[in-house]
Amino acid sequence: MSVNRFEITLPAICAAPDALLPQIDACAGATVILDIRTDWVSWSGAGQTRRPSATGSTLFRVGGPDDEAGQTAIERLAAQHPHGFVLSGCGGVADIQKFDVMLRVAEARCGIEAGSIALVTELGENAAFLLSQTSLKDVSRRLRAIILDSEGVTLATASQTFNAAASRPGAPLLLARGAAVFKAKQAGISCYELLHEGDDDPRTARGIALADGFSGVIARNAEQFKALAAG
């Protein structure tokens, strides 16, 4: 089995295709995550997905597949030879292992070298992953990184990003930030923070993330990406 050597190269951006593709020329050499979570099963078969050739690495951000339609969608996306998938809404080890198997099947059916498609898991909207104490070490040889989706955390816990009364970030978000870093360190993989869409000072956010133990941040729009790329 091939050992995937993919790594996220910074700066990186995660956005929906309709918002990202018009800006694709500015992303040359960067890691691009195409966010197709909203209806990725239907989207994969609509002939709309195209791996951007101008970028460095391309990943598809998808939800957790749970049926034959999901397997078929993965195979259609895998046939475009992305560098990897971001598993959004991940609930923990069982979801990662299930998605690993589905990628293995997709690789075999598409004639792709086994283990060559990377997997990045996301800690966010599924609180089960946040609360799980099971180590991710050796769960999947294709697992390359964890992404913290802080917006997903606050939505899942009905909490605030910033607790004004306490003059600090919300408690669930603080817990999630620490959990993401610890899980990644324990597994020996990288950990990135997905910025908020409205974050207008991404370089300060990057500095905070690096000080907290993250490997870097991922932009949500072209303005954030340009600011991060500028230094």
N, C-alpha and C positions, 0 to 999 in steps of 0.2 A: 504494500500500500504506500502511495506517495505521501510524504510529509509536507504539508503546505507551509511555504515560507512567506506567505503574504503578510505584510504589515501595513497599517494605515499610515500614509504619508501626510504630513501637515504642511500647509493648512488643508482642512477638509470641509466639505459642505454637505448638508442633508436637506433636501427640498423636494417638493412634488415636481414631476417632469415638466408640467406646463409653466412653472415658475423658473425652473432651472435651465432648461434647454436653450432659451433665448440668451442666457448669460454664459453658455458653455465655453466660449472662446477665452473667457477670463479665468477659466479653471484648468488651463493647460498644466499637466503634470501633477495635479492635485487628486486626492481621493474624493470621489463623488458618490454619494449615497442617494439613489433614486427612491423617494418615499412613495410607494404605491400601496400603502396599507388599506386605504379606504375601500377598494374593490379589486384587490390584486388578482384574485382568481379569474374574474371576468376580463380584467385588463390584460392579463398575460395572453389571452386568446384573441384579442381584438386587433392584433397587428400593429399596436401603437408603440410597443416597447422597442427601443433601439439602444444598444450600448453605445454611449458617446465615445467616439474615437479620439477626440481631442484631449481627453483626460488621462490621468495616470492610471488609477485603479477605479473600477466601478463595482458597486454593490447594490443589491435590491433590498429595500426595507419592507418586510412583509409581516403579516400576522401568522399565527400558528395554524397550519393546515391540519384538518382532522378527518378528511375523507378522501375518496378516490379523485374527486375534482381538484383537491389541493395537491395531490401527487402529480396529476396531469399538468397543473399550472406550474409547479416547480420544474418539471421537465421542459416545458416550453421556455421558461426563463433561463434554465441551465443551458439550453441549446444556443443561447446568445453568448455563451462563454464569459459570464461575469467573473470577477475575481472572488466574489463571495456574496453571502446573504446576511442581513441583519434581522435577527428574530425578535420582533417587537411583541410585547405582551407575554414574555417568557415567564413561566411559573417556577422554573428551577431545573434541576438535573434531568427529570423525566422528560421535559419538553425538549431539552437540548439533545438528549439521546434519541428521541423520536425523530427530530428533524435531521439528525446526523444520518439515520437509517434512510430517510426519504431522499436525502441528497446522494447517498450511496447508490440507491436504485436509479435516480435520475442520471448520475454519471454513467452507469452501466448501459442504460437504454440510449443515451446520447453519444456513446463512444468516447467519453471523456475520461482521462486518467483518474483512477480511484483516489480520492482524498485531495484532489487538486482544487476543489472549491472550498474556500474558507467560510467559517461560521463566526459571526459576532453576535453575542447575546445582549439583550437589553434589560436593564433593571429599571422598572418604571411603573406602569399601570397595574401590574399584577403583584399585589402585596405578598403573595405566597413566596415569591422569589426573595423579597426583602427579608422575610422572617425565617427563611430556611437556613439551617446551620450546616447543611451538607456541603462539603468541599467540592469545588469544580475541578480539582486537580485530576488529570487523566480521565476526565469524563468523555472527552472527544479529542482526537488528535488534530482535528481541523479547527477547534476552538481557538481563536486568536485574540479576542479582546472582549471587554465589557463596556457598554455605553450606558451612562446614567441619563435617563430621561426625567429630569426633575419636574417638568410639567405633568408628566404621567403620574408621578408620585403625589403631587398635590391634588390632582383630580381624583385619584384613587382613595385618598384619605380625607377629602373635603377640607383640606388645610390651606393655609396661606404660604406663599413663597417667603414672605417676610412678616414676622410677628412684630408689628409696630409697638404694641404695649410692652414687649420684652426687649425691644431694640436688638433683635437677632433673627436669623432665619427660622422658619417654622420647624418645630421639633421633628415631625416626620421626615422633612427634607434633610435635616442634620443627620438623622439616623441612616437615611438612604445613602448619603454621601460617604459616610464612614463605612457602611456595609459594602458599597461598590468597590472602594479602594481595598478593603481587607480581602474580599472575595478574589479580586484580581491578583493581589500579591500572593495569596495562598496558592493560587493556581499557576502562578508564574506567567501571567499574561498581562497585556496592557489594559489601561482603564481610561476612558474618555468621558467628558461631560458634554452633553448636547445642550447648547445654549438655548435660552428662551427666545422666541421669535422677536419679542420687543426689546431685547437687550441692546442698548445703544452705546455701550462701552465694552466691547468684547475683549479688548486687550487687558483691561482691569480684571474682567472675569477670568481670563486665561491665567493671569498672575495668581489669583486666588486659588484656582483649580490646581495649578502646579504646586503651590505651597501646601495644599491639602493632600498631595500624593497622586494626583491624576497625571496621566501622560500628556494631556493636552485637552483642547476643547474643539468642538465641531460646530461650524457656523450653521445658521438656519436660513440665511438669506444672503444675497449678493453683497449688501452693504457690510455685513459682519465679515464676510469672507475677504473683501478688499481691505478692511481694516487690519485683519489678522495677517494677511499676506504682506502688508506694508511694514510689518515689524511689531 
